[in-house]
Amino acid sequence: MTLNDNILKKIKEHKKELDVEGDLPSNTQLAKYYENFRKRFGPGRLRDLDGEALLETIHDHGNRDSLVYWLEFKPRRISCNIW
């Protein structure tokens, strides 16, 4: 077994544990999370911004609606660790 096989095995085992505990979101929930993220930070949304608005949307650490906040802190605030 290679390192990659070992890692894959651990990931699958952990997924099973989370699934048994009910800590994994359903595919429907995931689709909603992904759609919400795309609406806020997808290419079309970011393409419509420029200058200060674009920089703040992406990089403003103090803004809980910024991309950097969502990527760094949002998963910790949601029980299933997803946006």
PyMOL commands that set and color helices and strands:
alter all, ss='L'
color gray80, all
select helices_A, chain A and resi 3-21+27-41+43-47+51-59+67-72+74-77
alter helices_A, ss='H'
color red, helices_A
deselect
rebuild
show_as cartoon
